[in-house]
Amino acid sequence: MIGSIIWGIIGGAIVGYLGRLLLPGRQNISALTTVLVGIVAATLGGIIATWLGVGETRGIDWIRHFIQLVLAMIFVYIAAKVSASRHTAITPTQRTP
């Protein structure tokens, strides 16, 4: 059980960072957010792949990994947009002399 959790965190971190790497532009999100997004993307991607019947195949599960990467890219994009909107909403207005 604990081994599955640890491998889920490691796999999620890899998927999150690959999704961030493949997404064009700069994403101003933290490393923790990237790992959390990767964990969610890897979990949902595995569920979707199993639902489609391609979750467990002989050899490397390329379709499952592709689904996970696409989800990671989408979630990193959303997290970056949410983070950017938070930072712009908090900035104080400048006063003119």
C-alpha positions as a printed Julia matrix, in Angstrom:
97×3 Matrix{Float64}:
   0.0    0.0     0.0
   2.67   2.53    0.98
   4.74   1.48   -2.03
   1.83   2.27   -4.34
   1.48   5.72   -2.8
   5.19   6.45   -3.16
   5.23   5.27   -6.79
   2.1    7.34   -7.43
   3.86  10.45   -6.14
   7.01   9.73   -8.17
   5.03   8.95  -11.32
   2.85  12.01  -10.79
   5.9   14.23  -10.42
   7.36  12.89  -13.66
   4.06  13.3   -15.53
   3.59  16.81  -14.11
   7.05  17.99  -15.1
   6.79  16.41  -18.56
   3.44  18.12  -19.06
   4.97  21.42  -17.97
   7.97  20.89  -20.26
   5.81  20.11  -23.3
   3.5   23.08  -22.75
   4.79  26.11  -24.67
   5.48  29.34  -22.82
   6.3   30.02  -19.22
   4.17  28.67  -16.39
   4.55  30.58  -13.17
   3.51  27.8   -10.78
   5.34  26.18   -7.91
   7.01  22.79   -7.89
   4.42  21.52   -5.41
   1.6   22.58   -7.73
   3.33  20.82  -10.64
   3.63  17.59   -8.65
   0.01  17.76   -7.43
  -1.23  18.43  -10.96
   0.86  15.49  -12.19
  -0.57  13.16   -9.56
  -4.13  14.12  -10.5
  -3.36  13.79  -14.23
  -1.69  10.4   -13.79
  -4.56   9.09  -11.68
  -7.3   10.35  -14.0
  -5.35   9.24  -17.07
  -5.04   5.74  -15.64
  -8.76   5.63  -14.88
  -9.68   6.84  -18.36
  -7.28   4.38  -20.0
  -8.73   1.49  -17.99
 -12.25   2.63  -18.9
 -11.23   2.63  -22.59
  -9.68  -0.84  -22.2
  -6.07   0.23  -22.79
  -4.94   0.6   -19.19
  -3.02  -2.67  -19.07
  -1.41  -3.94  -22.25
   1.61  -6.05  -23.13
   4.77  -4.01  -22.9
   4.69  -0.27  -22.36
   1.26   1.31  -22.03
   1.84   4.1   -24.55
  -1.81   5.09  -24.9
  -2.23   5.39  -21.12
   0.91   7.52  -20.85
  -0.22   9.72  -23.75
  -3.55  10.33  -22.02
  -1.76  11.17  -18.79
   0.56  13.65  -20.53
  -2.28  15.39  -22.34
  -4.19  15.73  -19.07
  -1.06  17.03  -17.33
  -0.6   19.68  -20.03
  -4.24  20.75  -19.67
  -4.06  20.87  -15.88
  -0.73  22.75  -15.86
  -2.24  25.3   -18.25
  -5.28  25.74  -15.99
  -3.11  26.0   -12.86
  -0.9   28.62  -14.53
  -3.94  30.69  -15.56
  -5.44  30.48  -12.07
  -2.1   31.42  -10.52
  -1.67  34.36  -12.91
  -5.16  35.67  -12.18
  -4.49  35.5    -8.43
  -1.26  37.45   -8.76
  -2.75  40.16  -10.95
  -5.76  40.55   -8.67
  -3.57  41.15   -5.62
  -1.19  43.73   -7.08
  -1.78  47.19   -5.67
  -2.54  50.04   -8.03
   0.19  52.59   -8.53
  -0.48  56.17   -7.58
   0.57  58.94   -9.87
   2.32  61.96   -8.3
